[in-house]
Amino acid sequence: MTVQEVVAIHPELEAEQVYVDNAYRCLDEARDRALELVSMVEVGSGGTNQARFEREAIWGSVALRLEQLDLGDASLVFGRIDQEPELGDGSFHIGRVGVWDDDQEPVVVDWRAPVAEAFYRATGPVPMGLRRRRHFVSRGRMIVGLEDELFGDLERFRTDDGRGLRGEGALIAALESARTGRLGDIVGTIQAEQDEIIRSPLPGVLAVQGGPGTGKTVVALHRAAYLLYTHRFPLEGQGVLVVGPNRLFLAYIEQVLPSLGEAGVQLATLGDMVGGVRISDSRDEEDVSRLKGDLRMVRMIARAARTRQQPLRDDVRVGHGLQWLTVPAAATTPIIAEARRRFRTHNAARRFVEAEFFAVMAAGGRGDLDPEGLRERLRGGIAVREALEWMWPVLTPAQLLNDLFGSHALLRAADPSLTDAEVDALYRPRAQSPEGLLWSASDAPLLDEARAVLGPRPGRREEDAVRTFGHIVVDEIQDMSPMDLRMLDRRSLNGSMTVVGDIAQATGAWAHHDWASILDHLPDRRPARRNELTVGYRIPTPLMDVASRVLSEAAPNLAPPMSVRSDGDPPRYVQVSDMAADLAEAVLVELEAVETGNLAVIVARSQVAEVEQALVDAGIEFGQPTRRGLDERVAVVPVSLVKGLEVDAALVVEPSRIVREQDQGMRALYVALTRATKRLTILHAEPLPPVMTG
């Protein structure tokens, strides 16, 4: 290990404060200059197209810089490195964004710059040219402490395997600070194994396995920020997408990237990426979700669209002037066949079908009839509209699936291999208008598949097009179905992805038991790279011990992460006789214990209403799992939505009920037991699962 010096009143603290004050002055001046540029651009409206184009380019660049310079309450500088003489004896202050003085000399180096890599990676045996690494502990613009790590004496590093903590004091201080209901960045305390993932090359798929508290989510977000810095062109134009499991999770992580100076990244659930429909975060029952997640749906949806492409059964006769024009039913068979041959997507062929329809009509009439002229005059007639809608309707994904799921006959025609039970599982009464339907999260990849099969509607190409991204970050990927993964693949421009998850926390209808079953459905332009986060920073050892016992039954082939926090309160087990009264009392005890921290009451979904009523009766304010849920000090969260979140204290209610009611129940319990950073209370009237009492 390096030699760590943590000095309460460091002799260089005052000098460092002067340096940081100057850095903030330079930051403020840079922001003022950017605002002046904005004013100049706004004043200079009008002019030639070239002038307007140049103003828009300047505006985009300045707006980006203003976003980067807006740090909010976050500290600008969090570290410093001092190099050995052979590297120039240089000193660099490391911070959230790069800042320069009036002479364009660097005052603060962006944490993503190559020179900053040693701040995160240097170890005793491999100091990377450093003689000292300094961590700053700050509150806003004020430094309250310094922590030094000194390099140079190799005899002190014989036992350092490279996995020791970097800036242990600063790290532990950050871990023990109260949770806010929003995930914070770790830019000042990134550890070596985390930094290796963050700075991994852009191309291909990077898969990261990480247990609870290893920081896989925040590492993935820091990687997105790093890639945007390192590969600004082309990623700024291609876009970066972050996909989360639900909207509560997205609300929880939404402040991380802006705090790192990257506000242009799109955050979305799979449902958010399907335009023109309303999709909830809830999934269907397990058997239905499993069926909808199966790749059999690909062929079924393609066949469903094909069944809407059909020749006329009867001739169509339309009056035109002094004659009747006819389209024989037999003449429409080759039209359908040719449209299928020529066009890859359904809606793209509609204009061709119309043109051929009116060409047949014109050819059968007297005189020199213009097919396009007939089309303009006759396409609004009832008989023509009905004929074209029968032959080749323009469809939206919602229309196609509303019709398909609303008919046992259409379901069987689309996939003859479906059993009667599977047809019944997929069936839902057809809505008169699909626009008002609320679809489940399990429907999202099916609607997306339908959009790929149908293609954009005529005249709506931009609105209906599937957007692709230069890099995609996916969290909690271990729960995604093959259809979900296919949807992600469709949005990848070049096969560049960072996917993170924990196989031990895989729950739901498509819980994966290994990474191979996930990677099989992702881009394979080059072999996927695999990394694992092995160190748990968030969960103290006493809390991790009980979770590890559950893990041994939930996923016996997986090892829990190694916790760096050996101290902490042991879990409290409270057996109750009056759940409502004892629950309220337990909540008040935990709130007092965590002071300004927050508390999650984690329950099986069927018990949410009961728990909420108990808190209402006791006069305890609480939040629900919405975009504002974790902003309250107390939140009641069903175990199905708690994955990926962290709180100061967790109150897990009726573990046996969670195990009994949840898909992959022991894994769901493992998730519930690994949310707290400080205190864990298990409240139960039923007997506990045996593995918790052993």
Number of C-alpha atoms within 10 A of each C-alpha: 22 25 15 18 15 18 12 11 11 16 10 9 17 12 11 17 15 11 16 22 15 14 24 18 14 18 23 15 15 19 19 13 14 20 16 13 16 18 12 13 17 13 9 11 11 10 8 9 9 9 13 15 11 13 19 14 12 15 19 13 12 20 16 16 17 19 17 19 22 17 18 10 10 17 21 24 29 24 25 21 23 20 20 18 11 8 11 10 12 12 14 18 25 29 24 23 21 21 22 16 16 9 6 8 9 15 22 27 22 22 25 24 14 11 13 19 17 19 31 22 20 22 24 25 20 16 21 17 19 25 18 22 26 23 27 24 22 17 12 14 16 13 20 15 18 25 20 22 22 18 26 18 13 14 10 14 18 11 11 15 11 17 14 18 20 26 27 18 21 20 19 16 10 17 19 13 13 17 23 18 25 19 21 18 20 17 21 24 23 23 25 21 19 25 19 17 22 23 17 15 13 21 16 20 25 21 22 23 19 24 25 31 26 22 20 26 24 22 25 22 24 26 24 26 24 22 21 22 18 17 12 14 10 11 16 16 10 15 19 23 22 21 22 22 22 21 20 20 25 19 20 22 22 18 16 21 20 18 23 26 20 20 16 15 18 13 18 18 21 22 24 19 20 19 16 13 18 17 22 17 18 13 17 16 13 15 13 17 21 17 19 26 25 14 14 15 19 19 12 22 26 19 18 23 23 16 14 17 22 18 20 19 14 11 13 17 14 16 10 12 7 7 10 14 20 18 24 18 14 13 16 21 16 12 21 20 13 15 21 15 10 11 13 14 18 26 22 19 24 23 14 16 20 19 16 20 22 25 18 18 24 22 16 15 15 11 8 8 15 13 19 14 11 16 18 10 11 17 15 11 10 10 14 20 14 14 20 20 16 15 23 24 20 20 21 21 24 23 17 21 22 21 19 24 20 17 19 18 12 17 24 18 16 21 18 12 12 17 11 10 9 16 20 15 17 19 17 15 11 16 14 10 10 18 14 11 15 12 20 16 23 28 23 28 26 24 24 24 23 26 26 21 21 25 24 22 20 13 8 10 12 10 12 19 14 17 14 18 21 21 26 24 24 23 24 20 24 26 22 22 27 23 24 25 20 20 22 22 20 18 18 20 17 15 23 25 29 27 26 23 24 24 22 29 29 26 23 23 22 19 21 21 18 13 17 10 13 20 18 12 17 23 22 14 12 11 11 20 12 13 16 18 21 20 23 22 22 26 29 24 21 19 26 28 17 19 22 23 17 23 24 17 14 20 19 12 10 15 13 20 19 19 21 17 18 12 11 14 12 17 19 13 13 15 16 14 11 9 18 17 14 17 22 18 13 15 21 13 11 21 17 10 14 16 10 14 20 24 29 31 25 29 25 24 16 12 15 17 10 12 20 21 13 17 20 12 12 14 10 14 12 19 18 18 17 15 14 14 20 29 19 17 20 27 25 24 24 21 20 19 19 23 21 23 23 26 26 30 26 28 26 24 23 23 27 19 21 27 18 12 13 19 19 18 19 26 26 27 28 26 25 32 26 27 29 26 24 26 24 26 22 19 22 21 15 13 12 17 16 9 15 13 9 7
